[in-house]
Amino acid sequence: MKIKQVTFAKGNSAFYFDDQRAIKAGAKHDGFVYVGEPVTQKFTRIRQAGQSIAIILMLEDGQIATGDCAAVQYSGAGGRDPLFLASEFIPFLEKHIKPMLEGMEIGTFRDMAKKFCELKIEGKPLHSAIKYGLTQALLDAVAKSKILMPAEVICQEYNLPIIAKRVPIFGQSGDDRYANVDKMILKGVEVLPHGLINNVEEKLGLQGEKLREYIRWLVKRVRTLRTDESYKPDLHIDVYGTIGQLYQNDMNKVADYVASLEKDAEDLQLYIEGPVDVEAKLPQIEALKKITDRLTALGSRVKIVADEWCNTYEDIKEFTDAKSCHMVQIKTPDLGGIQNIVESVIYCKAHGMEAYQGGTCNETDNTAKMCVHLAVAAQAERTLAKPGMGFDEGFTIVNNEMERIIAVLRMKYGVK
């Protein structure tokens, strides 16, 4: 089967692009926006509306396959590609990608993904957001041509077993880190709350006291609202390098503070994502390894999650091979082609690293549902409820798609 026609549509993502460097430098809130001038290239303000581009493929039999190009909230930071703007990239897609797609025979997903992800236009690789949306559309095209779900195609092409098993979902609270936690507990989310601890003074505390108090509140709130004492969600909190800021990147002090939080978490497993950000990949690997090794020496159960500077499949392999942390976030848009997401999960699981298939609040409903297929097929340790920061909407999209996939797999294959 061939791709007959191709078109593109500008869309909104579910959140905003934020200039992370400006925020970490102390930009203050003014309502929902931030006050001050941006410092990262291409930003016109510190917080600006997120954008997406839908890639729409019409197949020979009239079926429509789609994928959404989307980029993370903190674009242009931590070694990521620059800000992704539809006005800039739709003309690019029309000129360079559309002619390659129209009339193309649909082959295997892996071969097509490899072809486009290795493509260079005027000597430059495609923006990661384009690779992300294009490979989604290609996987959707393969699935529709074979009358299969995308999860089934992935299992076939990667020789993975069909497992109709739920992947734990990780809810993100955004700045509404109290009311949204109540919602998560009521809906029995397996991992919470993300927390968005991205400012030392406002959210971490000048002695680290605000995060400590928040963890204690989380434990108390779980106990208060749960209806079953067996409900013990993991606590996973992203601190955006602020602990390193607080302790001037003294890794021993960072580790000691992180270890001290175990007592506050009580019987809930605590994960701390991005305790430091040292502004380059190799130093980041070394820094996280120092923290992780010291936690081990202290006998701490707290686990470290890598995020910044761990952007590509190759990065994930390096962080994993160095045993620099306990879990890596596979930040889905940053990896470009979605085949890299699957391969990252497979690599992590084969090398003793916990694989968190994450992403960003700044994705779309389309990207979120496709990511669920990848997570179920590869059986990641956890997957993010996305898009958006309101929790309910993202959780509904991810949870319901997962339940549909599992129900179909059980119906078709008789697996449990």
MOZI-V722134 format. One record per residue. N is the residue number from 0. NEAR is the number of other C-alpha atoms within 10 Angstrom. Layout:
n-><N | N>
near-><NEAR | NEAR>
This chain:
n-><0 | 1 | 2 | 3 | 4 | 5 | 6 | 7 | 8 | 9 | 10 | 11 | 12 | 13 | 14 | 15 | 16 | 17 | 18 | 19 | 20 | 21 | 22 | 23 | 24 | 25 | 26 | 27 | 28 | 29 | 30 | 31 | 32 | 33 | 34 | 35 | 36 | 37 | 38 | 39 | 40 | 41 | 42 | 43 | 44 | 45 | 46 | 47 | 48 | 49 | 50 | 51 | 52 | 53 | 54 | 55 | 56 | 57 | 58 | 59 | 60 | 61 | 62 | 63 | 64 | 65 | 66 | 67 | 68 | 69 | 70 | 71 | 72 | 73 | 74 | 75 | 76 | 77 | 78 | 79 | 80 | 81 | 82 | 83 | 84 | 85 | 86 | 87 | 88 | 89 | 90 | 91 | 92 | 93 | 94 | 95 | 96 | 97 | 98 | 99 | 100 | 101 | 102 | 103 | 104 | 105 | 106 | 107 | 108 | 109 | 110 | 111 | 112 | 113 | 114 | 115 | 116 | 117 | 118 | 119 | 120 | 121 | 122 | 123 | 124 | 125 | 126 | 127 | 128 | 129 | 130 | 131 | 132 | 133 | 134 | 135 | 136 | 137 | 138 | 139 | 140 | 141 | 142 | 143 | 144 | 145 | 146 | 147 | 148 | 149 | 150 | 151 | 152 | 153 | 154 | 155 | 156 | 157 | 158 | 159 | 160 | 161 | 162 | 163 | 164 | 165 | 166 | 167 | 168 | 169 | 170 | 171 | 172 | 173 | 174 | 175 | 176 | 177 | 178 | 179 | 180 | 181 | 182 | 183 | 184 | 185 | 186 | 187 | 188 | 189 | 190 | 191 | 192 | 193 | 194 | 195 | 196 | 197 | 198 | 199 | 200 | 201 | 202 | 203 | 204 | 205 | 206 | 207 | 208 | 209 | 210 | 211 | 212 | 213 | 214 | 215 | 216 | 217 | 218 | 219 | 220 | 221 | 222 | 223 | 224 | 225 | 226 | 227 | 228 | 229 | 230 | 231 | 232 | 233 | 234 | 235 | 236 | 237 | 238 | 239 | 240 | 241 | 242 | 243 | 244 | 245 | 246 | 247 | 248 | 249 | 250 | 251 | 252 | 253 | 254 | 255 | 256 | 257 | 258 | 259 | 260 | 261 | 262 | 263 | 264 | 265 | 266 | 267 | 268 | 269 | 270 | 271 | 272 | 273 | 274 | 275 | 276 | 277 | 278 | 279 | 280 | 281 | 282 | 283 | 284 | 285 | 286 | 287 | 288 | 289 | 290 | 291 | 292 | 293 | 294 | 295 | 296 | 297 | 298 | 299 | 300 | 301 | 302 | 303 | 304 | 305 | 306 | 307 | 308 | 309 | 310 | 311 | 312 | 313 | 314 | 315 | 316 | 317 | 318 | 319 | 320 | 321 | 322 | 323 | 324 | 325 | 326 | 327 | 328 | 329 | 330 | 331 | 332 | 333 | 334 | 335 | 336 | 337 | 338 | 339 | 340 | 341 | 342 | 343 | 344 | 345 | 346 | 347 | 348 | 349 | 350 | 351 | 352 | 353 | 354 | 355 | 356 | 357 | 358 | 359 | 360 | 361 | 362 | 363 | 364 | 365 | 366 | 367 | 368 | 369 | 370 | 371 | 372 | 373 | 374 | 375 | 376 | 377 | 378 | 379 | 380 | 381 | 382 | 383 | 384 | 385 | 386 | 387 | 388 | 389 | 390 | 391 | 392 | 393 | 394 | 395 | 396 | 397 | 398 | 399 | 400 | 401 | 402 | 403 | 404 | 405 | 406 | 407 | 408 | 409 | 410 | 411 | 412 | 413 | 414 | 415>
near-><15 | 18 | 22 | 16 | 18 | 21 | 15 | 18 | 12 | 17 | 16 | 17 | 25 | 24 | 22 | 22 | 24 | 27 | 28 | 22 | 17 | 20 | 20 | 16 | 11 | 16 | 19 | 15 | 11 | 9 | 7 | 8 | 14 | 20 | 17 | 15 | 13 | 20 | 16 | 20 | 12 | 14 | 18 | 12 | 19 | 22 | 22 | 16 | 15 | 24 | 24 | 25 | 27 | 24 | 25 | 21 | 27 | 18 | 23 | 15 | 12 | 11 | 12 | 17 | 22 | 23 | 27 | 31 | 32 | 33 | 36 | 27 | 25 | 21 | 22 | 22 | 20 | 19 | 16 | 21 | 19 | 18 | 24 | 24 | 18 | 20 | 11 | 9 | 18 | 19 | 12 | 13 | 17 | 13 | 11 | 11 | 17 | 17 | 13 | 11 | 17 | 17 | 16 | 14 | 14 | 18 | 15 | 15 | 23 | 17 | 10 | 17 | 23 | 14 | 10 | 18 | 22 | 12 | 14 | 10 | 10 | 6 | 7 | 9 | 13 | 18 | 19 | 24 | 27 | 29 | 27 | 29 | 27 | 29 | 27 | 27 | 24 | 26 | 28 | 24 | 29 | 21 | 20 | 18 | 18 | 13 | 11 | 12 | 18 | 25 | 24 | 22 | 24 | 23 | 19 | 13 | 11 | 16 | 9 | 15 | 12 | 22 | 17 | 22 | 18 | 17 | 21 | 21 | 25 | 27 | 29 | 33 | 25 | 18 | 17 | 14 | 17 | 16 | 11 | 22 | 23 | 19 | 17 | 23 | 25 | 13 | 12 | 18 | 22 | 19 | 26 | 25 | 27 | 23 | 25 | 18 | 22 | 20 | 22 | 24 | 14 | 13 | 19 | 22 | 18 | 13 | 14 | 19 | 12 | 17 | 22 | 21 | 14 | 18 | 22 | 16 | 15 | 23 | 18 | 13 | 15 | 21 | 15 | 11 | 12 | 16 | 12 | 9 | 8 | 7 | 15 | 19 | 22 | 19 | 22 | 22 | 24 | 21 | 24 | 23 | 23 | 26 | 31 | 22 | 18 | 20 | 17 | 12 | 18 | 15 | 22 | 16 | 17 | 25 | 25 | 15 | 16 | 23 | 22 | 14 | 21 | 20 | 16 | 19 | 22 | 13 | 12 | 18 | 16 | 26 | 24 | 21 | 23 | 24 | 27 | 27 | 25 | 19 | 14 | 13 | 19 | 13 | 13 | 22 | 24 | 17 | 22 | 28 | 20 | 18 | 26 | 23 | 16 | 19 | 21 | 15 | 9 | 12 | 10 | 18 | 15 | 23 | 21 | 26 | 24 | 28 | 25 | 26 | 23 | 27 | 24 | 23 | 21 | 13 | 17 | 25 | 18 | 16 | 27 | 25 | 15 | 13 | 19 | 24 | 24 | 21 | 24 | 29 | 25 | 28 | 21 | 29 | 28 | 28 | 25 | 28 | 27 | 25 | 22 | 21 | 27 | 25 | 14 | 28 | 26 | 18 | 18 | 23 | 16 | 10 | 12 | 13 | 23 | 20 | 27 | 25 | 27 | 25 | 25 | 25 | 27 | 26 | 29 | 28 | 17 | 17 | 22 | 26 | 19 | 22 | 27 | 29 | 24 | 24 | 26 | 25 | 26 | 26 | 26 | 26 | 20 | 21 | 27 | 31 | 30 | 33 | 28 | 23 | 22 | 21 | 23 | 19 | 16 | 25 | 24 | 13 | 19 | 23 | 22 | 14 | 18 | 23 | 15 | 11 | 23 | 22 | 16 | 14 | 20 | 16 | 12 | 9 | 11 | 11 | 13 | 12>
